[in-house]
Amino acid sequence: MAQDRTFDCFTYSAPVAPRPHATLSDFVSQVLLVPRDWSLRLMGRSYASFVWGLAQLSPEFMEWDSTARARRAFLRAAKRVPAYAQFLSRHATASAPVPEMDKESYIKAFPIQARCIDGRIGDARVMIDESSGSTGTPYNWVRGEAERHHSHRLVSYFSSYCFGTGRRITINAFSMGAWATGINMGMAMEQNSVVKNTGPDIGKILGTLRAFGTDQDYLITGYPPFLKHLIDSARAEGFPLQDYRLDALVGGEGMSEGLRDYLERCFRRVFSGYGATDLEIAIGGETPVAVAVRRLARDNAAVRRELFGEDSRLPMLFQYNPLTHHIETNAVGELLVTITRGDVLSPRIRYNVHDQGGVARYDLMSEKLAALGVRLEALLPGDRARLRLPFVWVYGRRDYTVSVMGANIYPEDIEQCLYAEPRLAAQTHSFCLSLAESPDGEVRPLFLFEIDVEPTETLRREYADVMARRLNALNADYREACREFPETMAPEVRLYRSGEGPFSGDRTRIKQARVLKPVRQG
């Protein structure tokens, strides 16, 4: 269907597409949501009322309420967003009246203006964020003042829940600039702490710690690998990081429990948030109970299988607020997210960032653990309110993998193997994986490591032996492929000094590349 795309940089107009009709059930549901909207506004006015209010809600009620809010968000977008009306006319069917969307089917198909409420970006109080471009192309995302304020408040409440409400200085080490996380994280943390936005500058961070001394509590935010670099750099120059009262809030990519253990050498508590520039930074967060469940799954294979299935990877586990986000999965196990608040300038309905994972209600997760003899409530620290929020687990992007002889190898696998070897982890700055293709067409896994010591053949063989041994124990698909094709599955390992080879471009990247294109030999 051809579109009449007449628009300037702020406004879009297009032919009116057929819109779904609200049913009597929709009308009743939306009327019932009105008093709950007011209750939510009252709850959100302070951290104490927010936590108290959520603690009163049952998992069943939150699931029902989340579904109703998602339906209302869908009807609002279908009525007021030109691009979404057009999208439905192309993709909605009788069997799938609310189709999922992603960058290919929605973001690339329509201009930014068309994806906004009433086809308008607005004239003021709108911020434009840019994605990191880790998938190849950066994208622009517009957010209004109200939705940014709500997102900032959620982040500040989440940090208060995890780290307490005492006075602290937050050092924001996320990358500054047009990217969604850096500036927004700084603005969010201003709501409950003193903030210094240093960006990922180790010298400025250590200088700030020197200036304010060891009598302060500090929260340092940043990407997980960067905080490892901070620890390693401080150690190399003899800075007494262990003398400071430090906590860490990380995000932007996954984190293994081995890396958490490494960071907790200097940080008292390390929690991660879950978000996506496509959506917003505050979708979910690790809580003390979520981390306890994940560590239990790491140490007990039966728990991991019961909660997450047969996948060899240990997923990140978060809790999320179902009154603001509705999360479901599609047929191939990818997460679909709908931001259900009415303040979203550019709504996304059942948006798929292609993160693999799953969701579970609090009570259903509790029942699975109880069947294994574990009380979920017993894992919750005594000073925390009992929030029966649903869980969402995330493995990572579907395309962040290499496959050899039917065995999928993931960056999470390599990170787990690496941090199981503390000496190798301490000298490794970064890593990525690829495929090595020989002139005769043979393909084998290729692991590349950026290290802080001189690469030698002895060290290369040590990395290769460790990776093969630990990957064999961790990844069942890899283990089976090794049994059938032992020579093909033996990994090739290459070592590089910091900033060399494929790692030379990391200084200009917001996030480190974890998967490279196949490398031809000879």
C-alpha positions in Angstrom: 0.0 0.0 0.0 1.6 3.3 -1.1 1.9 6.0 1.5 1.5 9.7 1.1 4.6 10.8 3.0 4.3 14.5 3.4 6.2 15.7 6.4 8.7 18.2 7.8 11.3 17.4 10.4 8.6 17.6 13.2 5.3 16.5 11.7 4.1 13.6 9.5 0.8 13.0 7.7 -0.3 9.9 6.0 -3.6 8.3 4.8 -5.8 7.0 7.6 -5.5 3.2 7.8 -8.3 0.9 9.1 -8.1 0.8 12.9 -9.1 -1.9 15.4 -12.4 -1.4 17.1 -12.5 -1.2 20.9 -14.8 -3.8 22.4 -17.2 -3.5 25.3 -14.6 -5.5 27.3 -12.0 -2.9 26.3 -14.3 -0.1 27.5 -14.9 -1.7 30.9 -11.3 -2.5 31.3 -10.2 1.1 30.5 -12.8 2.6 32.9 -11.4 0.3 35.7 -7.9 1.5 34.9 -8.7 5.1 35.7 -8.7 4.8 39.6 -5.7 2.6 39.4 -3.9 5.2 37.4 -4.5 7.7 40.2 -3.3 5.2 42.8 -0.1 4.7 40.8 0.5 8.4 40.7 0.1 8.6 44.4 2.4 5.6 45.0 5.1 7.1 42.8 5.4 10.3 44.7 8.0 8.9 47.0 10.3 5.9 47.3 8.6 4.7 50.5 5.1 4.9 49.1 6.2 3.2 45.8 7.8 0.2 47.6 4.9 -0.1 50.1 2.3 0.1 47.3 4.0 -2.6 45.2 4.3 -4.9 48.2 0.5 -4.9 48.6 -0.1 -6.3 45.1 -0.5 -10.0 44.4 1.2 -11.6 41.3 -2.2 -12.5 39.9 -3.5 -9.0 40.1 -0.3 -7.5 38.6 -0.5 -9.9 35.6 -4.1 -9.0 35.0 -3.4 -5.3 35.3 -0.4 -5.5 33.1 -2.4 -7.2 30.3 -5.1 -4.5 30.5 -2.6 -1.7 30.3 -0.9 -3.3 27.3 -4.3 -3.5 25.6 -4.9 0.2 26.3 -1.5 1.1 24.9 -2.2 -0.9 21.8 -5.6 0.9 21.2 -4.1 4.3 21.8 -1.2 3.7 19.4 -3.6 2.4 16.7 -5.7 5.5 17.0 -3.1 8.2 17.4 0.2 7.0 15.8 0.2 7.2 12.0 2.9 4.7 11.4 1.3 2.2 13.7 -2.0 2.4 12.0 -0.2 1.8 8.7 1.8 -1.0 10.2 -1.3 -2.8 11.4 -2.9 -2.5 7.9 0.2 -4.3 6.5 0.9 -6.9 9.2 -2.2 -7.6 11.4 -4.2 -10.7 10.6 -7.2 -12.4 12.1 -4.9 -14.9 13.9 -2.4 -12.2 14.9 -4.3 -8.9 15.4 -1.4 -7.4 17.4 1.7 -8.3 15.4 5.1 -8.0 17.0 7.4 -5.2 15.6 11.2 -4.7 15.4 13.7 -2.5 13.7 13.3 -4.1 10.3 9.5 -4.2 10.2 8.7 -0.9 11.9 11.6 1.4 12.7 13.2 1.2 9.2 9.8 1.3 7.5 8.6 4.7 8.8 10.2 8.0 9.6 10.6 9.1 13.2 7.7 11.6 13.0 5.2 9.0 11.9 6.1 6.9 14.9 5.1 9.6 17.3 1.8 10.4 18.9 -0.3 12.4 16.3 2.6 12.3 13.9 4.5 15.1 15.8 7.9 15.1 17.5 6.9 18.2 19.4 8.5 21.6 19.6 10.3 21.5 23.0 11.2 19.4 26.0 12.0 16.4 23.7 15.4 14.6 23.9 16.9 12.7 21.0 19.0 9.7 22.0 21.2 7.6 19.7 21.9 3.9 20.0 25.4 2.7 20.2 25.4 1.2 16.7 26.6 -2.2 18.0 24.5 -3.9 15.4 26.0 -1.8 12.6 23.8 1.2 12.3 23.1 3.9 15.0 19.4 4.9 15.3 17.7 8.0 16.7 15.1 7.7 19.4 12.9 10.6 20.7 11.6 10.8 24.2 9.4 13.4 25.8 9.9 15.1 29.1 7.2 13.1 31.0 8.5 9.7 29.9 12.1 10.6 30.7 11.1 11.8 34.2 9.2 8.6 34.8 12.2 6.5 33.7 14.6 8.5 35.8 12.4 8.0 38.9 12.2 4.2 38.3 16.1 4.1 38.1 16.5 6.1 41.3 13.9 3.9 43.2 15.7 0.8 41.9 19.1 2.0 43.2 17.5 2.9 46.5 16.0 -0.6 46.9 19.3 -2.3 46.1 21.8 0.0 47.8 19.8 1.8 50.5 18.7 5.4 51.0 21.8 6.7 52.7 23.9 9.6 51.5 26.3 8.9 48.7 28.2 10.3 45.8 27.4 8.7 42.4 30.2 8.6 39.8 28.5 8.1 36.5 31.0 6.3 34.2 28.7 5.5 31.4 29.7 7.1 28.0 28.5 10.6 27.7 27.0 12.2 24.6 24.0 11.4 22.5 23.6 7.8 23.8 20.6 7.0 26.0 22.3 5.6 29.1 25.0 8.2 30.0 23.1 11.4 30.4 19.9 9.8 31.5 21.6 7.8 34.2 23.2 10.9 35.6 19.8 12.7 35.6 18.2 9.7 37.3 20.8 9.4 40.1 20.5 13.1 40.8 17.1 12.3 42.4 18.7 10.4 45.3 22.5 11.3 45.4 25.2 13.8 44.6 26.4 13.0 41.0 29.6 13.6 39.1 29.4 12.6 35.4 33.0 11.5 34.5 32.2 9.2 31.7 34.5 6.2 31.3 37.6 8.1 32.3 39.6 6.2 34.8 41.8 9.1 35.7 38.9 11.3 36.5 37.2 8.6 38.6 40.3 8.0 40.7 40.8 11.7 41.0 37.3 12.1 42.3 37.8 9.4 44.9 41.0 11.1 46.0 39.3 14.5 46.3 36.4 13.3 48.4 38.2 10.6 50.5 37.3 7.4 52.1 34.7 8.7 54.5 32.0 8.8 51.7 29.8 6.1 50.3 30.2 5.9 46.5 28.1 4.3 43.8 29.9 3.9 40.5 27.8 3.2 37.4 29.2 1.9 34.1 29.5 -1.0 31.7 30.6 -4.3 33.5 34.0 -4.7 31.6 34.9 -1.0 32.2 34.6 -1.5 36.0 37.0 -4.5 35.7 39.4 -2.1 33.8 39.0 0.4 36.7 40.0 -2.3 39.3 42.9 -3.5 37.2 44.2 0.1 36.5 43.9 1.1 40.2 45.9 -2.0 41.1 48.5 -1.3 38.5 49.1 2.3 39.8 48.9 1.3 43.5 45.6 3.2 44.1 43.9 1.7 47.3 40.5 1.1 45.8 39.8 -1.4 48.6 39.9 1.4 51.2 36.8 3.0 49.8 33.1 2.1 50.4 32.1 1.4 46.9 29.0 -0.1 45.2 28.4 -0.6 41.5 25.4 -0.3 39.2 26.1 -1.7 35.8 24.3 -2.2 32.5 24.4 -2.1 28.8 25.5 -5.7 28.4 25.4 -9.0 30.2 27.6 -10.0 33.2 28.6 -13.4 34.3 28.7 -14.4 38.0 32.4 -14.8 37.6 32.7 -11.2 36.6 30.5 -10.2 39.6 32.8 -12.1 41.9 35.8 -10.3 40.4 34.2 -6.9 40.8 33.2 -7.7 44.4 36.9 -7.8 45.3 36.5 -4.0 45.5 32.8 -3.3 45.4 30.5 -4.3 48.3 27.4 -4.9 46.1 27.1 -5.1 42.3 23.7 -5.0 40.6 22.8 -4.7 36.9 19.9 -3.0 35.2 18.2 -4.2 32.0 17.2 -1.8 29.2 17.5 -1.2 25.5 17.9 2.1 23.7 15.1 1.0 21.4 12.8 1.0 24.4 14.2 2.7 27.6 16.9 2.2 30.2 14.6 1.1 33.0 12.8 -2.1 31.9 14.0 -4.3 34.8 16.8 -4.6 37.4 18.6 -7.2 39.4 17.4 -7.3 42.9 19.0 -9.1 45.9 16.6 -12.0 45.5 17.1 -12.2 41.7 20.9 -12.4 42.2 20.4 -15.1 44.9 18.3 -17.2 42.5 20.8 -16.8 39.7 23.7 -17.8 41.9 21.7 -20.8 43.0 21.1 -21.8 39.4 24.8 -21.4 38.7 25.8 -23.8 41.5 22.9 -26.3 41.1 22.3 -27.7 37.6 18.9 -29.1 38.6 17.7 -25.6 39.6 19.0 -24.1 36.3 17.2 -26.7 34.3 13.9 -26.4 36.2 13.9 -22.6 36.0 15.5 -21.9 32.6 15.5 -25.2 30.6 18.4 -27.0 29.0 20.3 -24.0 27.6 23.9 -24.2 28.7 24.0 -20.4 29.3 23.2 -18.9 32.6 20.9 -16.0 31.8 20.8 -12.7 33.5 17.8 -12.6 35.9 15.8 -9.4 36.6 12.6 -8.3 38.2 10.4 -5.7 36.5 7.4 -3.5 37.2 4.4 -5.1 35.3 2.3 -1.9 35.9 4.6 0.0 33.5 6.0 -2.8 31.2 4.3 -5.8 29.7 6.7 -8.5 28.7 5.9 -11.7 26.9 7.7 -14.2 24.6 7.2 -15.3 21.0 7.3 -18.8 19.6 11.1 -18.8 19.3 11.7 -17.5 22.9 12.4 -13.8 22.2 11.2 -11.1 24.5 8.4 -8.8 23.4 8.1 -5.6 25.4 5.2 -3.0 25.5 5.7 0.2 27.5 2.2 0.6 28.8 2.4 4.2 30.2 0.5 6.9 28.5 3.5 9.3 28.5 5.4 7.6 25.7 6.0 9.9 22.8 6.9 7.1 20.3 5.0 4.0 21.4 6.4 0.5 20.8 3.8 -2.3 21.0 5.2 -5.9 21.4 8.6 -4.6 20.4 11.2 -7.3 19.7 14.9 -6.3 20.3 15.7 -10.0 19.6 16.8 -10.7 23.2 16.3 -14.4 24.0 14.8 -15.2 27.3 11.6 -15.8 29.3 9.2 -14.5 32.0 7.7 -15.9 35.1 5.3 -14.7 37.7 6.7 -14.5 41.2 4.5 -17.1 42.6 5.1 -19.5 39.8 8.9 -19.1 40.2 8.4 -19.7 43.9 6.5 -22.9 43.2 9.3 -24.3 41.0 11.9 -23.6 43.6 9.7 -25.1 46.4 9.5 -28.3 44.4 13.3 -28.4 44.7 13.3 -27.7 48.4 14.1 -24.0 48.2 12.0 -21.2 49.7 12.2 -18.1 47.6 11.4 -15.8 50.5 14.3 -17.2 52.4 16.7 -15.8 49.8 15.4 -12.3 50.4 17.6 -10.2 52.7 15.7 -9.3 55.9 15.9 -5.5 55.4 14.2 -5.7 52.0 10.4 -5.3 51.3 8.8 -8.3 49.8 8.1 -7.2 46.3 6.4 -10.1 44.4 7.3 -8.7 41.0 7.6 -11.0 38.0 11.0 -12.2 36.8 12.4 -11.8 33.3 15.5 -13.6 32.2 17.7 -12.6 29.3 20.3 -14.7 27.5 21.3 -12.0 25.0 20.7 -11.2 21.3 19.9 -14.1 19.0 22.5 -13.1 16.5 25.4 -12.8 19.0 26.7 -16.3 18.4 28.9 -18.4 16.2 27.9 -21.9 15.1 30.2 -24.8 14.2 29.0 -28.3 13.4 25.6 -27.4 14.8 27.0 -26.2 18.2 26.2 -22.6 19.1 28.9 -20.8 21.1 28.0 -17.6 22.8 30.0 -14.7 24.3 28.4 -15.6 27.7 30.1 -19.0 27.4 33.5 -17.5 26.9 33.0 -15.1 29.7 32.0 -17.9 32.1 35.1 -20.0 31.1 37.4 -17.0 31.4 36.3 -15.9 34.9 36.6 -19.5 36.1 40.3 -18.9 35.7 41.2 -15.9 38.0 44.8 -15.5 36.7 43.8 -15.4 33.1 40.8 -13.1 33.9 43.1 -10.7 35.7 45.3 -10.2 32.6 42.5 -10.2 30.0 41.3 -6.8 28.9 38.6 -8.0 26.5 37.7 -10.9 24.2 35.6 -11.7 21.1 34.8 -14.8 19.1 34.6 -15.6 15.4 35.1 -18.4 12.9 38.4 -19.3 11.3 38.0 -20.4 7.7 40.9 -22.3 6.1 41.6 -22.1 2.3 40.0 -25.6 1.8 36.8 -24.4 3.5 37.2 -26.0 6.9 35.7 -23.9 9.7 36.7 -23.9 13.4 35.9 -21.7 16.4 38.2 -18.7 16.8 38.6 -17.0 20.2 40.5 -13.7 20.4 41.8 -12.2 23.6 43.2 -8.7 24.4 45.7 -9.1 27.2 47.9 -6.9 29.3 51.0 -9.1 29.1 53.3 -10.1 26.3 51.6 -12.8 24.1 53.7 -16.0 23.8 53.1 -19.3 22.3 53.0 -21.0 25.7 50.4 -18.5 26.9 48.4 -19.0 23.7 48.3 -22.8 24.2 47.2 -22.2 27.9 44.3 -20.1 26.8 43.4 -22.7 24.1 43.5 -25.6 26.5 41.5 -23.8 29.2 38.8 -22.7 26.8 38.4 -26.1 25.2 38.3 -27.9 28.6 35.9 -25.5 30.3 33.7 -25.1 27.2 33.4 -28.8 26.9 32.2 -29.0 30.5 29.8 -26.0 30.1 28.2 -26.3 26.7 26.4 -29.6 25.9 26.2 -28.9 22.2 29.9 -28.1 22.0 30.7 -31.3 24.0 28.6 -33.5 21.5 30.2 -31.8 18.5 33.7 -32.4 20.0 32.9 -36.1 20.3 31.9 -36.3 16.7 34.4 -33.8 15.2 37.3 -33.4 17.6 39.7 -31.8 15.2 37.2 -29.3 13.8 36.0 -28.2 17.2 39.4 -27.6 18.7 39.4 -23.8 19.1 42.0 -21.5 17.5 43.1 -18.9 19.9 44.8 -15.6 19.1 46.3 -13.2 21.6 46.8 -9.4 21.2 48.3 -6.7 23.3 45.9 -3.9 24.5 44.5 -1.8 21.6 46.0 -4.0 18.8 44.5 -6.1 16.1 40.7 -6.4 16.2 40.6 -4.5 19.5 42.2 -1.3 18.0 38.8 0.2 17.4 37.4 -0.3 21.0 38.5 3.1 22.1 35.9 4.7 19.7 33.1 2.2 20.5 30.5 2.6 23.2 30.3 -1.2 23.6 33.0 -3.7 22.8 32.4 -6.0 19.8 31.9 -9.6 21.0 31.4 -11.3 17.6 33.5 -10.7 14.5 32.9 -11.8 10.9 34.6 -15.1 9.9 38.4 -14.7 9.5 40.0 -16.3 6.4 43.4 -18.0 6.8 46.1 -18.2 4.2 
